[in-house]
């Protein structure tokens, strides 16, 4: 059995540096949902503010993900299409 220090490791590679990355993601959860922003001292406390949650898209962007599988129902929804900039 090899000891941990004898094991050969590969250098880390970011998916952005690979021209044809085989990594892809299935978007099963809402990826451009509209959420209510909680009223705080900086916002008007008598009305709710609605905003799109871009956190899932930003996480995919930062990971360098280039391939996505999106449900057709999401492409029919104008809010989702506008969220991705298509």
Phi and psi restraints in degrees (range 20) as a CNS / XPLOR table:
assign (resid 1 and name C) (resid 2 and name N)
       (resid 2 and name CA) (resid 2 and name C) 1.0 -78.2 20.0 2
assign (resid 2 and name N) (resid 2 and name CA)
       (resid 2 and name C) (resid 3 and name N) 1.0 144.5 20.0 2
assign (resid 2 and name C) (resid 3 and name N)
       (resid 3 and name CA) (resid 3 and name C) 1.0 -80.8 20.0 2
assign (resid 3 and name N) (resid 3 and name CA)
       (resid 3 and name C) (resid 4 and name N) 1.0 153.6 20.0 2
assign (resid 3 and name C) (resid 4 and name N)
       (resid 4 and name CA) (resid 4 and name C) 1.0 -54.8 20.0 2
assign (resid 4 and name N) (resid 4 and name CA)
       (resid 4 and name C) (resid 5 and name N) 1.0 -34.3 20.0 2
assign (resid 4 and name C) (resid 5 and name N)
       (resid 5 and name CA) (resid 5 and name C) 1.0 -75.5 20.0 2
assign (resid 5 and name N) (resid 5 and name CA)
       (resid 5 and name C) (resid 6 and name N) 1.0 -16.9 20.0 2
assign (resid 5 and name C) (resid 6 and name N)
       (resid 6 and name CA) (resid 6 and name C) 1.0 -89.6 20.0 2
assign (resid 6 and name N) (resid 6 and name CA)
       (resid 6 and name C) (resid 7 and name N) 1.0 -9.2 20.0 2
assign (resid 6 and name C) (resid 7 and name N)
       (resid 7 and name CA) (resid 7 and name C) 1.0 -77.2 20.0 2
assign (resid 7 and name N) (resid 7 and name CA)
       (resid 7 and name C) (resid 8 and name N) 1.0 129.8 20.0 2
assign (resid 7 and name C) (resid 8 and name N)
       (resid 8 and name CA) (resid 8 and name C) 1.0 -80.7 20.0 2
assign (resid 8 and name N) (resid 8 and name CA)
       (resid 8 and name C) (resid 9 and name N) 1.0 130.1 20.0 2
assign (resid 8 and name C) (resid 9 and name N)
       (resid 9 and name CA) (resid 9 and name C) 1.0 -112.3 20.0 2
assign (resid 9 and name N) (resid 9 and name CA)
       (resid 9 and name C) (resid 10 and name N) 1.0 152.3 20.0 2
assign (resid 9 and name C) (resid 10 and name N)
       (resid 10 and name CA) (resid 10 and name C) 1.0 -90.3 20.0 2
assign (resid 10 and name N) (resid 10 and name CA)
       (resid 10 and name C) (resid 11 and name N) 1.0 150.2 20.0 2
assign (resid 10 and name C) (resid 11 and name N)
       (resid 11 and name CA) (resid 11 and name C) 1.0 -68.3 20.0 2
assign (resid 11 and name N) (resid 11 and name CA)
       (resid 11 and name C) (resid 12 and name N) 1.0 145.9 20.0 2
assign (resid 11 and name C) (resid 12 and name N)
       (resid 12 and name CA) (resid 12 and name C) 1.0 -66.5 20.0 2
assign (resid 12 and name N) (resid 12 and name CA)
       (resid 12 and name C) (resid 13 and name N) 1.0 139.2 20.0 2
assign (resid 12 and name C) (resid 13 and name N)
       (resid 13 and name CA) (resid 13 and name C) 1.0 -127.1 20.0 2
assign (resid 13 and name N) (resid 13 and name CA)
       (resid 13 and name C) (resid 14 and name N) 1.0 128.5 20.0 2
assign (resid 13 and name C) (resid 14 and name N)
       (resid 14 and name CA) (resid 14 and name C) 1.0 -86.0 20.0 2
assign (resid 14 and name N) (resid 14 and name CA)
       (resid 14 and name C) (resid 15 and name N) 1.0 143.8 20.0 2
assign (resid 14 and name C) (resid 15 and name N)
       (resid 15 and name CA) (resid 15 and name C) 1.0 -65.5 20.0 2
assign (resid 15 and name N) (resid 15 and name CA)
       (resid 15 and name C) (resid 16 and name N) 1.0 -20.1 20.0 2
assign (resid 15 and name C) (resid 16 and name N)
       (resid 16 and name CA) (resid 16 and name C) 1.0 -69.9 20.0 2
assign (resid 16 and name N) (resid 16 and name CA)
       (resid 16 and name C) (resid 17 and name N) 1.0 -28.4 20.0 2
assign (resid 16 and name C) (resid 17 and name N)
       (resid 17 and name CA) (resid 17 and name C) 1.0 -82.8 20.0 2
assign (resid 17 and name N) (resid 17 and name CA)
       (resid 17 and name C) (resid 18 and name N) 1.0 -10.5 20.0 2
assign (resid 17 and name C) (resid 18 and name N)
       (resid 18 and name CA) (resid 18 and name C) 1.0 -95.8 20.0 2
assign (resid 18 and name N) (resid 18 and name CA)
       (resid 18 and name C) (resid 19 and name N) 1.0 126.7 20.0 2
assign (resid 18 and name C) (resid 19 and name N)
       (resid 19 and name CA) (resid 19 and name C) 1.0 -70.5 20.0 2
assign (resid 19 and name N) (resid 19 and name CA)
       (resid 19 and name C) (resid 20 and name N) 1.0 -35.4 20.0 2
assign (resid 19 and name C) (resid 20 and name N)
       (resid 20 and name CA) (resid 20 and name C) 1.0 -124.8 20.0 2
assign (resid 20 and name N) (resid 20 and name CA)
       (resid 20 and name C) (resid 21 and name N) 1.0 76.1 20.0 2
assign (resid 20 and name C) (resid 21 and name N)
       (resid 21 and name CA) (resid 21 and name C) 1.0 -72.1 20.0 2
assign (resid 21 and name N) (resid 21 and name CA)
       (resid 21 and name C) (resid 22 and name N) 1.0 129.5 20.0 2
assign (resid 21 and name C) (resid 22 and name N)
       (resid 22 and name CA) (resid 22 and name C) 1.0 -78.7 20.0 2
assign (resid 22 and name N) (resid 22 and name CA)
       (resid 22 and name C) (resid 23 and name N) 1.0 -5.7 20.0 2
assign (resid 22 and name C) (resid 23 and name N)
       (resid 23 and name CA) (resid 23 and name C) 1.0 -77.9 20.0 2
assign (resid 23 and name N) (resid 23 and name CA)
       (resid 23 and name C) (resid 24 and name N) 1.0 130.8 20.0 2
assign (resid 23 and name C) (resid 24 and name N)
       (resid 24 and name CA) (resid 24 and name C) 1.0 -138.9 20.0 2
assign (resid 24 and name N) (resid 24 and name CA)
       (resid 24 and name C) (resid 25 and name N) 1.0 164.7 20.0 2
assign (resid 24 and name C) (resid 25 and name N)
       (resid 25 and name CA) (resid 25 and name C) 1.0 -128.9 20.0 2
assign (resid 25 and name N) (resid 25 and name CA)
       (resid 25 and name C) (resid 26 and name N) 1.0 138.0 20.0 2
assign (resid 25 and name C) (resid 26 and name N)
       (resid 26 and name CA) (resid 26 and name C) 1.0 -93.8 20.0 2
assign (resid 26 and name N) (resid 26 and name CA)
       (resid 26 and name C) (resid 27 and name N) 1.0 122.6 20.0 2
assign (resid 26 and name C) (resid 27 and name N)
       (resid 27 and name CA) (resid 27 and name C) 1.0 -88.8 20.0 2
assign (resid 27 and name N) (resid 27 and name CA)
       (resid 27 and name C) (resid 28 and name N) 1.0 91.2 20.0 2
assign (resid 27 and name C) (resid 28 and name N)
       (resid 28 and name CA) (resid 28 and name C) 1.0 -90.4 20.0 2
assign (resid 28 and name N) (resid 28 and name CA)
       (resid 28 and name C) (resid 29 and name N) 1.0 -34.2 20.0 2
assign (resid 28 and name C) (resid 29 and name N)
       (resid 29 and name CA) (resid 29 and name C) 1.0 -91.6 20.0 2
assign (resid 29 and name N) (resid 29 and name CA)
       (resid 29 and name C) (resid 30 and name N) 1.0 161.1 20.0 2
assign (resid 29 and name C) (resid 30 and name N)
       (resid 30 and name CA) (resid 30 and name C) 1.0 -56.8 20.0 2
assign (resid 30 and name N) (resid 30 and name CA)
       (resid 30 and name C) (resid 31 and name N) 1.0 129.6 20.0 2
assign (resid 30 and name C) (resid 31 and name N)
       (resid 31 and name CA) (resid 31 and name C) 1.0 -113.9 20.0 2
assign (resid 31 and name N) (resid 31 and name CA)
       (resid 31 and name C) (resid 32 and name N) 1.0 -3.7 20.0 2
assign (resid 31 and name C) (resid 32 and name N)
       (resid 32 and name CA) (resid 32 and name C) 1.0 -148.5 20.0 2
assign (resid 32 and name N) (resid 32 and name CA)
       (resid 32 and name C) (resid 33 and name N) 1.0 45.9 20.0 2
assign (resid 32 and name C) (resid 33 and name N)
       (resid 33 and name CA) (resid 33 and name C) 1.0 -76.3 20.0 2
assign (resid 33 and name N) (resid 33 and name CA)
       (resid 33 and name C) (resid 34 and name N) 1.0 151.7 20.0 2
assign (resid 33 and name C) (resid 34 and name N)
       (resid 34 and name CA) (resid 34 and name C) 1.0 -92.3 20.0 2
assign (resid 34 and name N) (resid 34 and name CA)
       (resid 34 and name C) (resid 35 and name N) 1.0 128.0 20.0 2
assign (resid 34 and name C) (resid 35 and name N)
       (resid 35 and name CA) (resid 35 and name C) 1.0 -123.1 20.0 2
assign (resid 35 and name N) (resid 35 and name CA)
       (resid 35 and name C) (resid 36 and name N) 1.0 157.1 20.0 2
assign (resid 35 and name C) (resid 36 and name N)
       (resid 36 and name CA) (resid 36 and name C) 1.0 -88.9 20.0 2
assign (resid 36 and name N) (resid 36 and name CA)
       (resid 36 and name C) (resid 37 and name N) 1.0 128.9 20.0 2
assign (resid 36 and name C) (resid 37 and name N)
       (resid 37 and name CA) (resid 37 and name C) 1.0 -84.7 20.0 2
assign (resid 37 and name N) (resid 37 and name CA)
       (resid 37 and name C) (resid 38 and name N) 1.0 130.2 20.0 2
assign (resid 37 and name C) (resid 38 and name N)
       (resid 38 and name CA) (resid 38 and name C) 1.0 -67.4 20.0 2
assign (resid 38 and name N) (resid 38 and name CA)
       (resid 38 and name C) (resid 39 and name N) 1.0 134.9 20.0 2
assign (resid 38 and name C) (resid 39 and name N)
       (resid 39 and name CA) (resid 39 and name C) 1.0 -67.1 20.0 2
assign (resid 39 and name N) (resid 39 and name CA)
       (resid 39 and name C) (resid 40 and name N) 1.0 133.4 20.0 2
assign (resid 39 and name C) (resid 40 and name N)
       (resid 40 and name CA) (resid 40 and name C) 1.0 -133.2 20.0 2
assign (resid 40 and name N) (resid 40 and name CA)
       (resid 40 and name C) (resid 41 and name N) 1.0 -171.6 20.0 2
assign (resid 40 and name C) (resid 41 and name N)
       (resid 41 and name CA) (resid 41 and name C) 1.0 -63.6 20.0 2
assign (resid 41 and name N) (resid 41 and name CA)
       (resid 41 and name C) (resid 42 and name N) 1.0 -24.9 20.0 2
assign (resid 41 and name C) (resid 42 and name N)
       (resid 42 and name CA) (resid 42 and name C) 1.0 -85.2 20.0 2
assign (resid 42 and name N) (resid 42 and name CA)
       (resid 42 and name C) (resid 43 and name N) 1.0 -14.2 20.0 2
assign (resid 42 and name C) (resid 43 and name N)
       (resid 43 and name CA) (resid 43 and name C) 1.0 -110.5 20.0 2
assign (resid 43 and name N) (resid 43 and name CA)
       (resid 43 and name C) (resid 44 and name N) 1.0 160.6 20.0 2
assign (resid 43 and name C) (resid 44 and name N)
       (resid 44 and name CA) (resid 44 and name C) 1.0 -65.4 20.0 2
assign (resid 44 and name N) (resid 44 and name CA)
       (resid 44 and name C) (resid 45 and name N) 1.0 123.0 20.0 2
assign (resid 44 and name C) (resid 45 and name N)
       (resid 45 and name CA) (resid 45 and name C) 1.0 -82.1 20.0 2
assign (resid 45 and name N) (resid 45 and name CA)
       (resid 45 and name C) (resid 46 and name N) 1.0 -4.9 20.0 2
assign (resid 45 and name C) (resid 46 and name N)
       (resid 46 and name CA) (resid 46 and name C) 1.0 -102.6 20.0 2
assign (resid 46 and name N) (resid 46 and name CA)
       (resid 46 and name C) (resid 47 and name N) 1.0 -2.0 20.0 2
assign (resid 46 and name C) (resid 47 and name N)
       (resid 47 and name CA) (resid 47 and name C) 1.0 -140.9 20.0 2
assign (resid 47 and name N) (resid 47 and name CA)
       (resid 47 and name C) (resid 48 and name N) 1.0 148.9 20.0 2
assign (resid 47 and name C) (resid 48 and name N)
       (resid 48 and name CA) (resid 48 and name C) 1.0 -84.3 20.0 2
assign (resid 48 and name N) (resid 48 and name CA)
       (resid 48 and name C) (resid 49 and name N) 1.0 143.8 20.0 2
assign (resid 48 and name C) (resid 49 and name N)
       (resid 49 and name CA) (resid 49 and name C) 1.0 -104.9 20.0 2
assign (resid 49 and name N) (resid 49 and name CA)
       (resid 49 and name C) (resid 50 and name N) 1.0 135.2 20.0 2
assign (resid 49 and name C) (resid 50 and name N)
       (resid 50 and name CA) (resid 50 and name C) 1.0 -109.2 20.0 2
assign (resid 50 and name N) (resid 50 and name CA)
       (resid 50 and name C) (resid 51 and name N) 1.0 138.1 20.0 2
assign (resid 50 and name C) (resid 51 and name N)
       (resid 51 and name CA) (resid 51 and name C) 1.0 -145.1 20.0 2
assign (resid 51 and name N) (resid 51 and name CA)
       (resid 51 and name C) (resid 52 and name N) 1.0 153.7 20.0 2
assign (resid 51 and name C) (resid 52 and name N)
       (resid 52 and name CA) (resid 52 and name C) 1.0 -84.6 20.0 2
assign (resid 52 and name N) (resid 52 and name CA)
       (resid 52 and name C) (resid 53 and name N) 1.0 135.5 20.0 2
assign (resid 52 and name C) (resid 53 and name N)
       (resid 53 and name CA) (resid 53 and name C) 1.0 -85.4 20.0 2
assign (resid 53 and name N) (resid 53 and name CA)
       (resid 53 and name C) (resid 54 and name N) 1.0 103.3 20.0 2
assign (resid 53 and name C) (resid 54 and name N)
       (resid 54 and name CA) (resid 54 and name C) 1.0 -91.9 20.0 2
assign (resid 54 and name N) (resid 54 and name CA)
       (resid 54 and name C) (resid 55 and name N) 1.0 4.3 20.0 2
assign (resid 54 and name C) (resid 55 and name N)
       (resid 55 and name CA) (resid 55 and name C) 1.0 -58.5 20.0 2
assign (resid 55 and name N) (resid 55 and name CA)
       (resid 55 and name C) (resid 56 and name N) 1.0 -45.0 20.0 2
assign (resid 55 and name C) (resid 56 and name N)
       (resid 56 and name CA) (resid 56 and name C) 1.0 -61.7 20.0 2
assign (resid 56 and name N) (resid 56 and name CA)
       (resid 56 and name C) (resid 57 and name N) 1.0 -40.9 20.0 2
assign (resid 56 and name C) (resid 57 and name N)
       (resid 57 and name CA) (resid 57 and name C) 1.0 -67.1 20.0 2
assign (resid 57 and name N) (resid 57 and name CA)
       (resid 57 and name C) (resid 58 and name N) 1.0 -39.6 20.0 2
assign (resid 57 and name C) (resid 58 and name N)
       (resid 58 and name CA) (resid 58 and name C) 1.0 -65.5 20.0 2
assign (resid 58 and name N) (resid 58 and name CA)
       (resid 58 and name C) (resid 59 and name N) 1.0 -38.3 20.0 2
assign (resid 58 and name C) (resid 59 and name N)
       (resid 59 and name CA) (resid 59 and name C) 1.0 -63.8 20.0 2
assign (resid 59 and name N) (resid 59 and name CA)
       (resid 59 and name C) (resid 60 and name N) 1.0 -42.1 20.0 2
assign (resid 59 and name C) (resid 60 and name N)
       (resid 60 and name CA) (resid 60 and name C) 1.0 -64.3 20.0 2
assign (resid 60 and name N) (resid 60 and name CA)
       (resid 60 and name C) (resid 61 and name N) 1.0 -41.3 20.0 2
assign (resid 60 and name C) (resid 61 and name N)
       (resid 61 and name CA) (resid 61 and name C) 1.0 -61.8 20.0 2
assign (resid 61 and name N) (resid 61 and name CA)
       (resid 61 and name C) (resid 62 and name N) 1.0 -45.3 20.0 2
assign (resid 61 and name C) (resid 62 and name N)
       (resid 62 and name CA) (resid 62 and name C) 1.0 -67.8 20.0 2
assign (resid 62 and name N) (resid 62 and name CA)
       (resid 62 and name C) (resid 63 and name N) 1.0 -29.7 20.0 2
assign (resid 62 and name C) (resid 63 and name N)
       (resid 63 and name CA) (resid 63 and name C) 1.0 -78.9 20.0 2
assign (resid 63 and name N) (resid 63 and name CA)
       (resid 63 and name C) (resid 64 and name N) 1.0 -11.4 20.0 2
assign (resid 63 and name C) (resid 64 and name N)
       (resid 64 and name CA) (resid 64 and name C) 1.0 80.4 20.0 2
assign (resid 64 and name N) (resid 64 and name CA)
       (resid 64 and name C) (resid 65 and name N) 1.0 20.0 20.0 2
assign (resid 64 and name C) (resid 65 and name N)
       (resid 65 and name CA) (resid 65 and name C) 1.0 -66.3 20.0 2
assign (resid 65 and name N) (resid 65 and name CA)
       (resid 65 and name C) (resid 66 and name N) 1.0 128.7 20.0 2
assign (resid 65 and name C) (resid 66 and name N)
       (resid 66 and name CA) (resid 66 and name C) 1.0 -111.3 20.0 2
assign (resid 66 and name N) (resid 66 and name CA)
       (resid 66 and name C) (resid 67 and name N) 1.0 -16.9 20.0 2
assign (resid 66 and name C) (resid 67 and name N)
       (resid 67 and name CA) (resid 67 and name C) 1.0 -119.9 20.0 2
assign (resid 67 and name N) (resid 67 and name CA)
       (resid 67 and name C) (resid 68 and name N) 1.0 128.4 20.0 2
assign (resid 67 and name C) (resid 68 and name N)
       (resid 68 and name CA) (resid 68 and name C) 1.0 -129.9 20.0 2
assign (resid 68 and name N) (resid 68 and name CA)
       (resid 68 and name C) (resid 69 and name N) 1.0 143.1 20.0 2
assign (resid 68 and name C) (resid 69 and name N)
       (resid 69 and name CA) (resid 69 and name C) 1.0 -110.9 20.0 2
assign (resid 69 and name N) (resid 69 and name CA)
       (resid 69 and name C) (resid 70 and name N) 1.0 117.5 20.0 2
assign (resid 69 and name C) (resid 70 and name N)
       (resid 70 and name CA) (resid 70 and name C) 1.0 -114.5 20.0 2
assign (resid 70 and name N) (resid 70 and name CA)
       (resid 70 and name C) (resid 71 and name N) 1.0 135.6 20.0 2
assign (resid 70 and name C) (resid 71 and name N)
       (resid 71 and name CA) (resid 71 and name C) 1.0 -61.1 20.0 2
assign (resid 71 and name N) (resid 71 and name CA)
       (resid 71 and name C) (resid 72 and name N) 1.0 143.5 20.0 2
assign (resid 71 and name C) (resid 72 and name N)
       (resid 72 and name CA) (resid 72 and name C) 1.0 -60.1 20.0 2
assign (resid 72 and name N) (resid 72 and name CA)
       (resid 72 and name C) (resid 73 and name N) 1.0 -33.2 20.0 2
assign (resid 72 and name C) (resid 73 and name N)
       (resid 73 and name CA) (resid 73 and name C) 1.0 -61.4 20.0 2
assign (resid 73 and name N) (resid 73 and name CA)
       (resid 73 and name C) (resid 74 and name N) 1.0 -33.7 20.0 2
assign (resid 73 and name C) (resid 74 and name N)
       (resid 74 and name CA) (resid 74 and name C) 1.0 -68.4 20.0 2
assign (resid 74 and name N) (resid 74 and name CA)
       (resid 74 and name C) (resid 75 and name N) 1.0 -34.3 20.0 2
assign (resid 74 and name C) (resid 75 and name N)
       (resid 75 and name CA) (resid 75 and name C) 1.0 -73.2 20.0 2
assign (resid 75 and name N) (resid 75 and name CA)
       (resid 75 and name C) (resid 76 and name N) 1.0 -24.7 20.0 2
assign (resid 75 and name C) (resid 76 and name N)
       (resid 76 and name CA) (resid 76 and name C) 1.0 -75.8 20.0 2
assign (resid 76 and name N) (resid 76 and name CA)
       (resid 76 and name C) (resid 77 and name N) 1.0 -22.9 20.0 2
assign (resid 76 and name C) (resid 77 and name N)
       (resid 77 and name CA) (resid 77 and name C) 1.0 -81.3 20.0 2
assign (resid 77 and name N) (resid 77 and name CA)
       (resid 77 and name C) (resid 78 and name N) 1.0 117.8 20.0 2
assign (resid 77 and name C) (resid 78 and name N)
       (resid 78 and name CA) (resid 78 and name C) 1.0 -61.9 20.0 2
assign (resid 78 and name N) (resid 78 and name CA)
       (resid 78 and name C) (resid 79 and name N) 1.0 -32.6 20.0 2
assign (resid 78 and name C) (resid 79 and name N)
       (resid 79 and name CA) (resid 79 and name C) 1.0 -64.1 20.0 2
assign (resid 79 and name N) (resid 79 and name CA)
       (resid 79 and name C) (resid 80 and name N) 1.0 -40.6 20.0 2
assign (resid 79 and name C) (resid 80 and name N)
       (resid 80 and name CA) (resid 80 and name C) 1.0 -69.2 20.0 2
assign (resid 80 and name N) (resid 80 and name CA)
       (resid 80 and name C) (resid 81 and name N) 1.0 -40.6 20.0 2
assign (resid 80 and name C) (resid 81 and name N)
       (resid 81 and name CA) (resid 81 and name C) 1.0 -65.0 20.0 2
assign (resid 81 and name N) (resid 81 and name CA)
       (resid 81 and name C) (resid 82 and name N) 1.0 -41.7 20.0 2
assign (resid 81 and name C) (resid 82 and name N)
       (resid 82 and name CA) (resid 82 and name C) 1.0 -66.6 20.0 2
assign (resid 82 and name N) (resid 82 and name CA)
       (resid 82 and name C) (resid 83 and name N) 1.0 -30.5 20.0 2
assign (resid 82 and name C) (resid 83 and name N)
       (resid 83 and name CA) (resid 83 and name C) 1.0 -66.2 20.0 2
assign (resid 83 and name N) (resid 83 and name CA)
       (resid 83 and name C) (resid 84 and name N) 1.0 -38.2 20.0 2
assign (resid 83 and name C) (resid 84 and name N)
       (resid 84 and name CA) (resid 84 and name C) 1.0 -87.1 20.0 2
assign (resid 84 and name N) (resid 84 and name CA)
       (resid 84 and name C) (resid 85 and name N) 1.0 -4.6 20.0 2
assign (resid 84 and name C) (resid 85 and name N)
       (resid 85 and name CA) (resid 85 and name C) 1.0 80.2 20.0 2
assign (resid 85 and name N) (resid 85 and name CA)
       (resid 85 and name C) (resid 86 and name N) 1.0 19.5 20.0 2
